[in-house]
């Protein structure tokens, strides 16, 4: 233990002295790593001479050098968490408390920052490529890392106990519906049905709580959009990856320090209609842009998709109605409700179970029989059962055949998967 503590002290001493020389240039990705490495080696040699009488084996020297290089050019103590594929999210609650979500389970990490100053240094390091910064004037911020991961930073005065950093890592590998089948998020019949719905241009809403896998599912469904279609994607922070598609991606912009220059999702939805889209995909709808999205879906942009926070399919439609009402004072709730019923064909409800697993709980048709009340008819529904002392959910067809199936070119084949 004493050897480890001494090694940590040496590493800290070396890093501090090197950073004092490199200073803010260490935030620049263009800094010559070779030059910094030579500085580290020189500083390390002097520290070893003074504190360890020149005695340090080669493996320990390499360890210290790589650790310091990692902290200067990487993301410091959390760098290895960023590179760990089993870690899905990283939550830094001040310098001494780091939590991770590892394959769906929340656990305390074994890393920490030395103090707030070091944590702020790496916050600047992380935000540097985006040209954004967090300050007392702008104490919270959303940004995207070069690899597509999302980061949220909150600091004083709204986080009185120190800076809080939340990183939702981007998938390095684009998952497919087969991956969801192997993870038992859904079964093959439901996967084939969803694939058919996308190809046949159904308007789809994916609902669920935070971390329920909504964006992951949306990413997977976009893979089945025909390559002949022009797709416009609109997001706050880019997370959708549409390879081999005719896709135009647009991203919102926050206001600057003077409160100017903001570009909202609503403005981008309106602009998208002038870009000759076949489909408009909105990463998440959560405000007055819901009204423009519904109008977009109702004027021929069929096959559009979005996600939203809601605990059930009915909650999703009710929340969508509330958000759309925010978009104009001149529309009645009855008119908005009629637009929602007309526009939305399918609602998929996803949830995160207590064990961390993501599960599709229901795939429901929005019935068009009534234009004044919402009526959801489950096509697939998760049945609950006990297995080895644990609660298990099996997604099974209910036997309901949706009315929109008659529009499908492959209706008879799809119908076979919907029989109980």
TORTI-723582 format. One record per atom (N, C-alpha, C, CB): residue in three letters; x, y, z. Coordinates in pm, whole numbers, plus 50000, padded with zeros to 5 digits. Atoms other than C-alpha are relative to their C-alpha. Glycine has a CB too. Example, Ala and Ser with C-alpha at 12.3 -4.5 7.8 and 13.67 -1.06 7.14 Angstrom:
ALA500894988150000ALA512304955050780ALA500905012050000ALA499015000350125SER499184988149994SER513674989450714SER499235010950073SER500415004649858
// end
This chain:
UNK500834988050000UNK500005000050000UNK500865012650000UNK499065000050121UNK499114988549995UNK502855024050085UNK500635002649864UNK501084998050105UNK499404998650132UNK504455017249748UNK499005006449904UNK500454986349946UNK501034994450088UNK501145024849571UNK499805014950028UNK498684992350019UNK500204986049964UNK500645057249764UNK501185008649955UNK499805001450152UNK498824992550043UNK504215067849690UNK499995001849848UNK501284992950044UNK500084999250145UNK503695060149323UNK498985010549958UNK499634986249940UNK501024990050030UNK500515081049321UNK500525014150026UNK498744997450082UNK499424987049968UNK502385109749486UNK500975004549890UNK500714999650136UNK499044996950107UNK505115107849221UNK499255003949873UNK500934988049973UNK500784997150120UNK502545106948942UNK499385014050010UNK498894989449980UNK500614986949979UNK500745137249089UNK501035011149987UNK499335000650137UNK498934990050005UNK504015156049129UNK500445002549857UNK501204995650086UNK499574998850140UNK505065148748772UNK498945007249919UNK500284986149939UNK501074993850077UNK501675157948629UNK499905015050029UNK498664993250031UNK500124985949963UNK501525190648823UNK501105008549936UNK500055001550153UNK498884992550056UNK504975201548707UNK499925000949848UNK501314993650041UNK500114999850146UNK504355191848346UNK498885009449957UNK499754985849946UNK501124991350034UNK500975209248340UNK500365014750021UNK498784996450083UNK499564986249978UNK502615240348482UNK500775005249879UNK500865000950127UNK499254996050119UNK504835240248172UNK499075000749878UNK501164990249973UNK500865000850117UNK502215229847919UNK498855010050010UNK499454985849983UNK501094990949969UNK499445250948083UNK498804997149910UNK500455014649983UNK501255001750071UNK496325257147875UNK500174993449863UNK499335013249983UNK499805006450130UNK497915244047558UNK499694985250004UNK501425002049952UNK500375014149987UNK497225209647698UNK498554997649961UNK500244995350143UNK501385001650041UNK493605216647614UNK499874998749849UNK499185011850049UNK500034999950146UNK494495218447245UNK500394986349947UNK500955010949944UNK499725013350054UNK494305185347056UNK501205000049906UNK498774994649928UNK498884999550095UNK497065197746824UNK501365000450069UNK499855012249910UNK498734999949929UNK499705198547098UNK500804987549963UNK499785000850154UNK499125011150038UNK502685176447005UNK500164990550118UNK501385005249952UNK499935009649890UNK502325145447220UNK501444995650026UNK499134987849969UNK498615004149984UNK505965135947158UNK500785009950085UNK500674998549864UNK499304989849922UNK507215169147299UNK499594999450146UNK499725013949945UNK500485001049862UNK505025165447607UNK500554987550067UNK498454999950005UNK499455012349944UNK506205129647654UNK501455002150044UNK499914988549898UNK498604997549963UNK509825141447655UNK500095008650126UNK500755006949884UNK500034991949878UNK508945167647917UNK499674991350121UNK498985011449986UNK500385009049889UNK507295140848131UNK501194991650042UNK498824990949959UNK498855008549968UNK510345118448108UNK501065007950076UNK500614994149871UNK499004991749931UNK512635147148211UNK499585003250142UNK500255012949923UNK500504996749866UNK510445157448504UNK499994987650088UNK498575006049992UNK500045012449923UNK509985121348613UNK501394996450050UNK499434988649915UNK498645003449960UNK513725116048618UNK500445008350121UNK500975002149883UNK499604991549888UNK514245145848850UNK499234996450127UNK499775014849966UNK500815003849883UNK511375135049079UNK500494986950059UNK498524998949961UNK499505013049953UNK512685099349100UNK501335001850073UNK500174990149883UNK498714997649936UNK516165112149185UNK499825006150139UNK500865009349913UNK500174993149872UNK514865134249465UNK499194992150101UNK499355013349976UNK500915006549906UNK512195111549613UNK500224984950013UNK498595002449957UNK499805014549995UNK513295075949535UNK501464996349978UNK499124993149896UNK498555002550016UNK517065079449518UNK500334994049865UNK500504990850110UNK499735004850135UNK516915072549148UNK499564985849974UNK501435001149972UNK500375014050015UNK515405037949204UNK498534998749956UNK500224992450133UNK501355003150051UNK512405029448986UNK500174990949879UNK499195013149961UNK499825009450112UNK512064999548756UNK499275005149875UNK499484986050038UNK500494995350130UNK511195003448389UNK498474999249989UNK500634992049889UNK501455001550011UNK507614990548423UNK499285011250073UNK499554986450056UNK500604989049926UNK506815016748688UNK500185013349928UNK500615000750140UNK499774987850078UNK508385043948476UNK498995001149885UNK501445000249945UNK500965000050111UNK506225033848180UNK498605002850050UNK500034986649925UNK501334998049943UNK503165032948403UNK499755014850029UNK499844991750130UNK500154985849965UNK503715068448534UNK499915008549874UNK501175004750088UNK500004992250124UNK504505082248187UNK498664998849928UNK501154995549908UNK501255002150073UNK501405066548028UNK498825006050076UNK499764985149977UNK501084994149921UNK499185077548317UNK499955015149984UNK500164996450148UNK499954985550013UNK500335113548291UNK499625004249858UNK501405005350035UNK500394997450139UNK500065113147910UNK498484998949987UNK500714990249903UNK501445002550006UNK496575099247951UNK499225011550063UNK499654986950069UNK500704989249931UNK495615126648195UNK500135013349928UNK500535001450142UNK499844987550074UNK496985154247973UNK499244999749868UNK501495002749974UNK500625000750131UNK495715142147637UNK498664992850002UNK500934993249903UNK501275007049989UNK492815120847758UNK499045007850089UNK500194986050055UNK501014993749916UNK490005127648002UNK500274997250147UNK498614995149962UNK499625001149860UNK491945122748323UNK499574986950064UNK499435011350076UNK500365012349928UNK490745097748586UNK498894991949934UNK499585003350138UNK501115007450060UNK487635088848384UNK500314995149859UNK498765008749997UNK499675003750137UNK489505082248059UNK499794985049975UNK501445003749968UNK500155014650022UNK489565044548106UNK498534995850007UNK500814992150105UNK501435003050000UNK485835045148186UNK499385003249865UNK499295008050111UNK500474996350134UNK485225062847856UNK500324988949900UNK500645013249953UNK499565010450094UNK487135034947679UNK499564985950039UNK501505000349989UNK500505013049956UNK485455006647871UNK498644997449935UNK499894999350157UNK501275002150071UNK482704992247643UNK498874995450091UNK500184989849891UNK501045004549907UNK480864977847946UNK499355011650074UNK500584990250100UNK500534988249932UNK480325012948088UNK499135007949902UNK501145008850057UNK500934992950087UNK477255029947940UNK499885014750036UNK498634993550007UNK500104986049957UNK477065061848148UNK500985002550114UNK498555003450043UNK499074996049894UNK479445080748377UNK499405012250068UNK501435003149943UNK500594989249922UNK478175103348656UNK501005004750105UNK498674995550066UNK499024994249907UNK480645125948838UNK499275009950090UNK501185007049923UNK500694991449903UNK479055140849152UNK501045007150086UNK499024991750088UNK498914993649927UNK481895163849254UNK501284992149981UNK499655001450149UNK498705006250028UNK485585154849256UNK500214986350062UNK501085009150047UNK499685012349928UNK485465125649500UNK498994988849978UNK500125002850146UNK501075010050013UNK482355106949386UNK499674997849854UNK498735004450078UNK500265003650140UNK482095089349050UNK499184987249996UNK501344998249921UNK500845011950019UNK479305065148958UNK499984996449852UNK498565002450054UNK500125004550139UNK478945044248644UNK498794990949987UNK501294992749953UNK500995010150033UNK476185024848478UNK500714989749914UNK498745006149927UNK499255010550068UNK477824992248380UNK499034989149957UNK501124994350092UNK500925009950058UNK475704970948146UNK498645000450069UNK500594986050010UNK501344998149945UNK472524985448294UNK499915001450149UNK499164988849960UNK500034999349854UNK473504984948662UNK500835011750051UNK500514986950062UNK499324988449943UNK474445015748864UNK500924995550113UNK498985010350052UNK499045003649896UNK477575012149076UNK501025011250018UNK500704986749967UNK499014989749974UNK480195034049239UNK501314996449934UNK500195002050151UNK498735002450068UNK483385037849037UNK501175000250095UNK500215010249891UNK498805000949916UNK486895032349169UNK501005011149965UNK500664986349985UNK499134988850036UNK488275065549038UNK499475012750066UNK500085001749844UNK500414987249942UNK488185101149168UNK500945010849952UNK499974999350154UNK499164988550030UNK489535135849106UNK500605005150130UNK499185011349928UNK499314995549878UNK491995151349348UNK499285011550068UNK501425004149967UNK500684988449945UNK490045183549390UNK499145006349890UNK501025010350058UNK500864993450098UNK487615207149218UNK500805006249886UNK499175010750068UNK499174993750103UNK490425224749034UNK500344990049890UNK501295005850061UNK499685010250100UNK491445192248864UNK498764996349919UNK500584987550068UNK501245003350071UNK487825184148780UNK499645011049900UNK498854997950100UNK500294989050091UNK487305218748629UNK500965000049880UNK500095013550074UNK499035000750109UNK490485214148425UNK499514990249893UNK501394995750052UNK500445010150097UNK489075182448265UNK498645003449940UNK499944986450067UNK501254995250060UNK485645198248217UNK500345009149881UNK499135007650105UNK499554991650112UNK487385224848006UNK500594991649889UNK501045010350048UNK499365008950099UNK489375197447835UNK498944992949916UNK500914989650071UNK501065007250069UNK486195178447749UNK499225009249907UNK499064993650102UNK500834990850077UNK484305209047626UNK500765007449890UNK499375010050092UNK499194992250093UNK487205224047431UNK499684997649853UNK501434996950024UNK500275001950144UNK486465207147092UNK498685006049954UNK500014985349968UNK501304994650038UNK482875219947100UNK499985015250000UNK498934994750093UNK499954985549992UNK483985255847160UNK499085005650106UNK499655006049869UNK500924995849895UNK481665257247462UNK500745000350133UNK498784990550007UNK499455000049866UNK482415264947824UNK498885002450099UNK501115010750016UNK500974998349893UNK480555264448152UNK500575010050100UNK499664986450069UNK499554989549909UNK480735294148390UNK498875003450096UNK500475012749922UNK501044995849909UNK478825310948669UNK498875007049926UNK500575009150107UNK501024993450082UNK476995330848401UNK499144989649928UNK500655009649898UNK500695011150067UNK476095298948211UNK500364987250075UNK500394998949847UNK499565010749908UNK476205272848491UNK499604985849959UNK499465002650135UNK500295013650047UNK474825243248293UNK500104999849849UNK498604995350048UNK499745000850144UNK475525230547945UNK499834985749952UNK501425005249967UNK500075012850071UNK474795201947704UNK500945000949881UNK498544996549954UNK499074999950113UNK477455192647451UNK500214985749951UNK501355006650039UNK499725013150059UNK478695164147235UNK501504998249987UNK499324998649862UNK498585003250012UNK482095147447250UNK500304995949855UNK500414988850099UNK499645003850138UNK484035139746928UNK499514986149959UNK501495000549983UNK500455013550034UNK482955103146949UNK498484998749998UNK500584990050098UNK501465000350003UNK479265112646967UNK499364998850137UNK499544988849914UNK500565001049865UNK478855108347343UNK499425013450043UNK501084995450101UNK500634987849952UNK476605133447517UNK500525003350140UNK498474998550001UNK499514995849870UNK477815153847813UNK499155011550052UNK501485004149994UNK500704989249931UNK475935175348061UNK500855004250119UNK498564995750045UNK499214994749888UNK477795197948306UNK499175010150076UNK501335006349950UNK500694990549912UNK476265216348602UNK501005004550106UNK498714993550065UNK499064995049900UNK478265238848835UNK499315010550088UNK501265006049931UNK500554989449917UNK477815265849099UNK499525011549911UNK501065004850102UNK500695000649870UNK475575283649177UNK498874989850008UNK499445013450031UNK501145009249994UNK472945257749077UNK500394986150049UNK499344998949864UNK499515012349939UNK475125228749196UNK500915004150116UNK500784990849894UNK499244993849891UNK476215241649540UNK501134991550057UNK499085003450111UNK498995008849940UNK478335211149631UNK501104996149901UNK499354987650054UNK498925002850095UNK480615211749328UNK499464996249864UNK500894989150053UNK500435003050137UNK480515204848954UNK499504985749985UNK501155002549902UNK500595013150028UNK478405175748830UNK500084997649850UNK498514999250051UNK499805003450141UNK479265158648502UNK499284986849971UNK501534999049964UNK500705012250041UNK477035133048329UNK500344997349854UNK498455001350020UNK499625003750136UNK478305114948020UNK499234987649958UNK501544997549989UNK500685011650059UNK476075092347814UNK500794996049877UNK498505003249963UNK499095004250105UNK478415072647594UNK499264995849873UNK500874988550049UNK500545004350129UNK477735067547226UNK500434985649975UNK500495009349885UNK499655013650038UNK477635032047099UNK501045000349889UNK498764992049955UNK498975000550104UNK480835025346908UNK499564990949885UNK501334995150058UNK500535008750104UNK478954998346720UNK498505002549989UNK500294984950031UNK501434997650020UNK475565005646567UNK499254986850015UNK499725006449860UNK500745012249972UNK473184979846709UNK498874998149900UNK499455000250143UNK501125003150087UNK470474962546510UNK498914992950078UNK500464991349882UNK501105006749931UNK467174946146592UNK500404986150046UNK498784999149908UNK499545013349955UNK468984912746613UNK500685000950137UNK500974993949896UNK499394998249868UNK470934926946908UNK498935001050108UNK500895012550002UNK501094999049902UNK467674935747083UNK499364986450023UNK498955010149953UNK500565013549985UNK466394900647018UNK500894991650092UNK499854993149862UNK499075007749917UNK469534885347172UNK499975004750145UNK501425001049945UNK500104994749863UNK469114908047476UNK498604998550058UNK500405014750002UNK501385002549959UNK465434898047498UNK499215012850026UNK499984991450123UNK500774987749994UNK464264933847460UNK498694998349924UNK500805011849945UNK501185003850076UNK461814920747202UNK500294986749931UNK499615011149896UNK499785012850068UNK461314888847001UNK500005001949849UNK498934989750042UNK499854999350145UNK461664880546633UNK498735004749932UNK500414986449944UNK501264996050064UNK457974884846552UNK499785015150012UNK498814992450062UNK500164985649980UNK457854919746703UNK501015007849915UNK500175003750148UNK498974993550082UNK461114928646524UNK499585000649854UNK501344992850014UNK500445000350141UNK459734917846186UNK498835009749978UNK499594985749959UNK501144991050013UNK456534937346250UNK500465014649996UNK499014997950117UNK499494986349998UNK458424969346337UNK500745003449871UNK500925002150121UNK499294997950127UNK460624965346031UNK499005002849888UNK500864987749964UNK501034997950102UNK457504962745815UNK499335013650015UNK498954988850007UNK500634987049975UNK455994993645981UNK500875011549948UNK499735001950150UNK499104989650050UNK459075014445898UNK500015000149848UNK501434997850054UNK499955000750146UNK459255002245540UNK498705004949936UNK500294985749954UNK501304995950053UNK455535009145494UNK499575013850050UNK498954989850036UNK500164985749971UNK455905044745624UNK498955003350106UNK499645007149874UNK500844996649887UNK454025044145953UNK500665011250081UNK499734987650089UNK499504989849908UNK454375074746179UNK500074994050141UNK499095012849999UNK499755007549877UNK455885061646503UNK500505009250111UNK501014988949975UNK499524993349879UNK456315075746855UNK500554989250094UNK498865008350070UNK499395009249903UNK458705057847094UNK499995006950135UNK501474995949957UNK500164993849868UNK457845065247458UNK500684991650107UNK498515001750033UNK499365007049888UNK459625056547782UNK500645009850094UNK501044990049948UNK499334991649903UNK461415069748085UNK501465002349964UNK499914993750138UNK498564997750025UNK465035081948107UNK500774986850000UNK500595009650107UNK499175012050007UNK467505055048001UNK499264987449961UNK500644997950130UNK500795011850037UNK464785032247866UNK500384994449863UNK498535003450000UNK499555005050130UNK466555028047530UNK499225005549883UNK499904985249998UNK500834994250107UNK464315050947322UNK500835003749878UNK499255012450050UNK499164995750112UNK467085066247110UNK500674988149933UNK501055010150046UNK499405012150056UNK468755032347066UNK499034993149905UNK500424990450112UNK501015006450085UNK465515017846930UNK499745008349875UNK498704998050078UNK500204991450116UNK464985048046704UNK501134998449900UNK499885014750043UNK498855002250087UNK468495043646567UNK499854987149920UNK501294999650081UNK500145013050067UNK467745007346487UNK498915000449894UNK499694989150103UNK501104999750095UNK464445014646316UNK500365007949875UNK498765006150066UNK499644992050118UNK465985041046087UNK500814991849900UNK500805012350042UNK499215008450091UNK468175013545942UNK499124993949891UNK500714988950077UNK500895006450096UNK465075000345760UNK499285010149909UNK498984991650073UNK500524990250094UNK464235032845584UNK500634997449863UNK500295014750048UNK499435002650134UNK464665026745208UNK501045010549961UNK498904999549894UNK498924991050039UNK467815042145063UNK499575010149895UNK501184992149948UNK500484990850102UNK465745059244795UNK499335012350059UNK499024992949908UNK500704989049936UNK464185082945050UNK500975010150060UNK499074994650109UNK499214989149941UNK465565116645164UNK499495002450142UNK499915013249912UNK500374999149859UNK465575118845544UNK500665012250064UNK500404987150076UNK499484988749923UNK465965150145759UNK499934996250147UNK499195013149972UNK500005002849856UNK467025143846119UNK500245013050076UNK501094989450037UNK499934987949919UNK466615170546388UNK500204995850146UNK498725008849983UNK499685003849862UNK468225167546732UNK500605011750077UNK500964988150002UNK499274990549915UNK469435188147025UNK501494996749999UNK499464999850145UNK498625004950007UNK472605167047035UNK499994987849910UNK500574996650142UNK500055010750099UNK473355144146742UNK500334986450060UNK500955003149887UNK499815013849954UNK472905107646838UNK499624989849894UNK499204997550126UNK500435009250104UNK471335092346529UNK501114997749899UNK498735005249931UNK498975003650098UNK473645073946289UNK499314992749886UNK501144991250064UNK500705005850115UNK472155067345947UNK500994998049886UNK498825009049954UNK499015003150101UNK474805050945736UNK499314995449871UNK500984989350050UNK500495004150133UNK474265045745363UNK498595005149972UNK500034984749987UNK501314994050024UNK471195068445368UNK500185013949940UNK499175000750131UNK500034986250046UNK470315100445188UNK499465008250118UNK499105001849869UNK500394993849873UNK470275118645521UNK500655013650016UNK500374990950119UNK499504986849965UNK470635155145617UNK499755002150149UNK499325011449914UNK500124998549855UNK471335160545988UNK500035014750038UNK501124992350073UNK500014986349948UNK470465192846169UNK499984999450153UNK498775007949946UNK499834999849855UNK471285202146528UNK499665013950052UNK501454996150040UNK500374987149943UNK469885229646751UNK501245007450050UNK499004998050115UNK498914992049946UNK472035257946882UNK499495008150119UNK500605009449891UNK500444992349883UNK471785273247231UNK500315014849982UNK500654994850129UNK499734985750004UNK471745310647289UNK501415002750051UNK498965007850083UNK498664996249952UNK475095327947338UNK499905007150133UNK500715009049896UNK499974994149866UNK476145346147653UNK499115012450009UNK501425003550037UNK500904988550000UNK474065376547545UNK498544995949983UNK500385009649890UNK501365004750017UNK471005354447505UNK499515000449857UNK499105007950085UNK500374999250140UNK471055356247125UNK500494987849923UNK500575012849938UNK499515010350091UNK471475332046838UNK499424986250020UNK501454999250010UNK500575013349977UNK469345303346970UNK499234995249878UNK499085000250124UNK500775006550107UNK467995279346708UNK499344987750061UNK500924996049878UNK500765010349931UNK465255256446838UNK499604988649907UNK498775005950065UNK500515011250078UNK463895222946726UNK498805004549916UNK499594988250092UNK501184995450074UNK460675240646625UNK500405007249872UNK499155009350087UNK499544992750119UNK462525263546386UNK500584990449897UNK501045010550039UNK499415009650093UNK464395234046238UNK498944991249934UNK501024991150072UNK501105007850059UNK461175214146188UNK499355008049889UNK498954996250107UNK500604991550104UNK459685243445998UNK500925001049878UNK499715014050057UNK499064998950111UNK462835247145791UNK500114987149921UNK501385004050052UNK499865013150066UNK462935209845715UNK498974998349889UNK499854988750101UNK501055001450101UNK459695213045518UNK500395006449867UNK498715006050050UNK499534993550122UNK461565234845266UNK501194992549938UNK500415014550029UNK498825007350044UNK464265208345216UNK499664987249925UNK500874996750119UNK500485011450078UNK462205183145018UNK500234986650073UNK500694999949863UNK499815012649927UNK462105155945288UNK498964989549960UNK499945002450151UNK500975010950005UNK460495121945244UNK499574996350141UNK500604987649927UNK500305002549859UNK460715116945620UNK500725010450085UNK500414985650042UNK499364991449901UNK461455139445916UNK500094992150130UNK499205013550019UNK499765007449875UNK463005122446220UNK500455010050106UNK501074988749980UNK499654991049891UNK463065142246547UNK500514991550116UNK498775008750044UNK499385008149894UNK465425128446812UNK499154999050124UNK501335005550036UNK500904999949884UNK463145138847098UNK499125012349992UNK500784999750134UNK500924988749996UNK460035160547111UNK499645002650145UNK498734997249913UNK500304997249860UNK459485178547440UNK499475014150023UNK501234997950083UNK500504986549983UNK457965212647374UNK499045003749890UNK501135009850005UNK500984994850094UNK455935234447143UNK500234995449857UNK500015014950005UNK499755005250135UNK457625218946838UNK499094988249966UNK501464995749985UNK500925011250023UNK455095190346883UNK498915003849899UNK499364995650132UNK501054995750092UNK452485210946696UNK500514999849856UNK499515014250036UNK499444999950136UNK454775215846394UNK500274985849952UNK501305008349996UNK499765013950037UNK455705178946401UNK498714993449953UNK500614992350117UNK501285006050038UNK452025168746388UNK499555005149864UNK498935003050106UNK500384994550130UNK451365192246098UNK500884994249890UNK500115015350001UNK499075006250096UNK454445178045925UNK499534985949965UNK501434999650058UNK500455013850024UNK453115142545967UNK498684999749923UNK499844992750134UNK501324999950062UNK449675152845844UNK499975005949860UNK499065007450086UNK499994994350135UNK450805169145519UNK500864991749905UNK500505014450003UNK499345008950096UNK452425139245359UNK501364995050039UNK500115006849873UNK498695005149959UNK455685133945554UNK499814987150078UNK500785010650086UNK500315012749934UNK454645098345631UNK501294992550030UNK499064991449913UNK498835007749961UNK457045074845803UNK500915007650093UNK500764995849879UNK499194992349907UNK458265101246046UNK500004993350137UNK499495014550011UNK499855006449869UNK459495090646390UNK500585009850100UNK500884987649990UNK499434992049893UNK460355106146724UNK499974992150130UNK499255013450016UNK500075005849865UNK460905097847092UNK499485010650095UNK501404994550047UNK500454990749897UNK459435113347405UNK499954992950135UNK498615005949964UNK500085005749866UNK459355108447781UNK498544998050039UNK500725009350103UNK501355003449953UNK456195090847898UNK500054985850054UNK498935001349885UNK499985013149935UNK455385060448111UNK499114989749931UNK499575001350143UNK500885009250072UNK452745045447881UNK499605006449868UNK498744996550086UNK500434994850129UNK451285049147535UNK498975011050016UNK499434988849915UNK501034989849978UNK448265068547664UNK500635012750057UNK498904994850095UNK499304988349945UNK450515091347871UNK500745007549890UNK500994995650110UNK499274993650110UNK452545097947555UNK499085008749917UNK500664989349911UNK500934992150081UNK449505109547359UNK499495012150077UNK498824991349956UNK500474988849919UNK448235131147645UNK501095010750014UNK499564995150139UNK498904990449988UNK451665147047689UNK500255007049866UNK501294993050047UNK499854994150133UNK451935152447314UNK498945010849978UNK499894989149891UNK501074990150011UNK448605170647329UNK500345012650078UNK498664994150050UNK499624988549918UNK449835192947612UNK501095008149933UNK500464995450138UNK498904993050065UNK453035201247425UNK499545007349875UNK501124990349965UNK500494993750122UNK451205208647101UNK499195012550033UNK499154990249919UNK500794988349958UNK448865232547287UNK500905011850035UNK499134996450120UNK499044989349971UNK451975251947391UNK500435007449873UNK501224994450070UNK499504994450126UNK452695258447023UNK499145011049942UNK500134989349900UNK500874989750055UNK449705281146957UNK498845002550094UNK499494996149860UNK501174996549920UNK446985299747142UNK498724999449919UNK500175013950058UNK501164999450089UNK444685296746844UNK499444986449962UNK500365007549875UNK500535013450028UNK444095259146840UNK499364994450126UNK501134990549949UNK500705005949887UNK441665240847062UNK500574986250030UNK498494999049972UNK499535013449963UNK442445208947249UNK499344989449913UNK499704997250149UNK500705009650085UNK439845191047036UNK500684999149863UNK498525003949985UNK499334999950130UNK441595201746716UNK501364993050008UNK500185014449950UNK498705006549982UNK444995190746850UNK499834985050013UNK500735005750123UNK500255014349981UNK443565157446959UNK499694993249867UNK498854997750098UNK500325005750131UNK442165151446612UNK501254998749914UNK498955008549927UNK498745000750076UNK445565159346461UNK500864988450048UNK500785013150013UNK499195010949945UNK447315134946696UNK499484986549954UNK500035000650154UNK500605012850040UNK444875106846620UNK500234997549851UNK498494999850032UNK499805001450143UNK445215113546248UNK501454997249964UNK499525012449928UNK498585000650038UNK449015116546248UNK500714987550049UNK500715012150052UNK499215010849940UNK450305089346482UNK499364986549971UNK500135002150153UNK500495013550029UNK449965053246369UNK500354990150109UNK500564995249868UNK499485010349910UNK452035034546625UNK500705006550118UNK500964990549926UNK499284995649880UNK453225040146983UNK500724987950059UNK499025006550106UNK499185010649940UNK456075018647117UNK500395004750140UNK501274996749913UNK499674996549861UNK456505018747496UNK501154991550048UNK498774998350092UNK498805006949951UNK459925009947636UNK500215003250147UNK501255004049917UNK499764997749858UNK461025006447997UNK501344993950040UNK498854994050086UNK498805005949943UNK464134999848202UNK499614992850128UNK501105010950027UNK500395008249886UNK463624971548449UNK500965001950117UNK499944985249960UNK499134998249883UNK465074970948804UNK501394993949985UNK499344993950120UNK498695006250019UNK467914948148689UNK500835007149893UNK499844985449963UNK499274992350100UNK468954974048428UNK499674996449856UNK501454998350022UNK500335004250136UNK467574955248127UNK498955009349939UNK499494985450000UNK501004992250073UNK465654974747862UNK499004990349938UNK500665009049891UNK501045008950050UNK462344959947755UNK498915008049931UNK499414991750114UNK501184994250064UNK459664969147505UNK498774994150066UNK500004997349845UNK501155004549923UNK456464967447707UNK498734999149917UNK499785009250118UNK501205000350084UNK453904974247435UNK500275006449865UNK498825007150071UNK500034994050134UNK453494981247064UNK498525001649967UNK500764991149889UNK501444997250005UNK450124998147015UNK499625008249879UNK499575007150125UNK500574992250109UNK447995010746729UNK499165011450058UNK499144991049907UNK500894988949965UNK446385045046761UNK498774998649911UNK500715014249981UNK501215002750078UNK442835036846656UNK499445012949942UNK498944993150087UNK500564988450069UNK441215060446405UNK498475000150008UNK500445000249854UNK501455001249993UNK437635050246498UNK499355012550057UNK499614987950084UNK500554988249936UNK437095080546719UNK500985011649983UNK499704997450151UNK499144988350016UNK438415115746667UNK499975009050122UNK499605007949878UNK500114991749880UNK437545128747014UNK500694993850121UNK498555002650032UNK499365006849887UNK439095102547246UNK501104990949948UNK498974991950082UNK498905008850036UNK442375083747238UNK499614985650028UNK501285003750076UNK500235014349982UNK442015046447189UNK501234992649948UNK498704995349926UNK498825007750037UNK445155025047191UNK499674985150004UNK501195003150095UNK500245014550008UNK444944988847082UNK501354993149992UNK499104996349877UNK498715006949994UNK447914967347183UNK500094989349892UNK500224993850139UNK499715010450099UNK449364946846899UNK500944989650063UNK500655006149871UNK499135008549917UNK452144932947122UNK499955005750142UNK501494999449945UNK500044995749860UNK452084934047501UNK500894990850083UNK498535000050055UNK499105007949916UNK454614922647763UNK499224993550114UNK501145008950057UNK500665007549893UNK453204895447988UNK501004997250111UNK499394986849945UNK499115001649885UNK454674893048337UNK499874986150060UNK499695010750107UNK500005013049934UNK455684860248498UNK501234998850090UNK499974988549896UNK498885002649908UNK457994846948772UNK500884988949944UNK499474996250141UNK499065010450044UNK461124827648679UNK501235000550091UNK500405002049851UNK498865000949908UNK463734816548933UNK500035011750098UNK501324999549920UNK500084989449901UNK462504842349180UNK500115014149945UNK501064998150100UNK499914986950063UNK462754870748928UNK498805002449910UNK501295001349921UNK501094996350087UNK460134889748734UNK500505000649856UNK499395013650043UNK499635000750141UNK460304882448360UNK498825005049917UNK500404985449960UNK501034994850088UNK458414900148083UNK500194994149861UNK500035015549995UNK499975005950134UNK457574882147758UNK499105008349908UNK499544985150002UNK500764992050095UNK456504903947464UNK499304990549903UNK500925010249923UNK500765009350083UNK453704885247286UNK498915007449923UNK499394988950087UNK501114993950075UNK451124893447017UNK498684998050073UNK499914994149858UNK501315000849934UNK447644900747149UNK498944993849909UNK499545013950044UNK500995004850097UNK445914888646833UNK499315011249925UNK498974991650069UNK500624988650068UNK444824923646732UNK500705002649867UNK500045012750089UNK499474996850132UNK445294930746362UNK499735014949974UNK499364991049887UNK500214985650017UNK445844968346309UNK499345003349866UNK501325007450012UNK500724996050122UNK443654986146055UNK500965004349890UNK499025011250031UNK499094995050104UNK446685001245880UNK500704988849924UNK501035009150062UNK499315011150065UNK447904966645784UNK499534998149856UNK499774987150079UNK500525001750136UNK445694967245474UNK500765008449899UNK498535003749996UNK499194991750089UNK448034993745332UNK501334993449966UNK500255013650063UNK498705006250020UNK451064970745355UNK500024991649874UNK500374991450121UNK499835008550117UNK452364954545039UNK500174985350041UNK501205004649918UNK499765013649951UNK453364924345248UNK499064996750115UNK501474998350045UNK500965001149889UNK450214924345465UNK499814985650048UNK498675005749959UNK500275013949960UNK449624886745461UNK501174994050076UNK499694991549877UNK498815005249929UNK453194878645565UNK500095006050139UNK501295003249921UNK499944993549869UNK453084904045847UNK498924994650093UNK499865015449985UNK501135004649920UNK449694891345964UNK500314986850071UNK498754998549912UNK499665012949939UNK451184857146036UNK500715001850135UNK500874991849905UNK499284997549874UNK453404872246308UNK499105005750108UNK501165009549975UNK500874993649903UNK450414888546478UNK498974990450058UNK499305011649937UNK500945009949946UNK448414856846538UNK500544994250130UNK499754988849898UNK499605005049868UNK448484843946895UNK500444985549991UNK498855001550103
// end
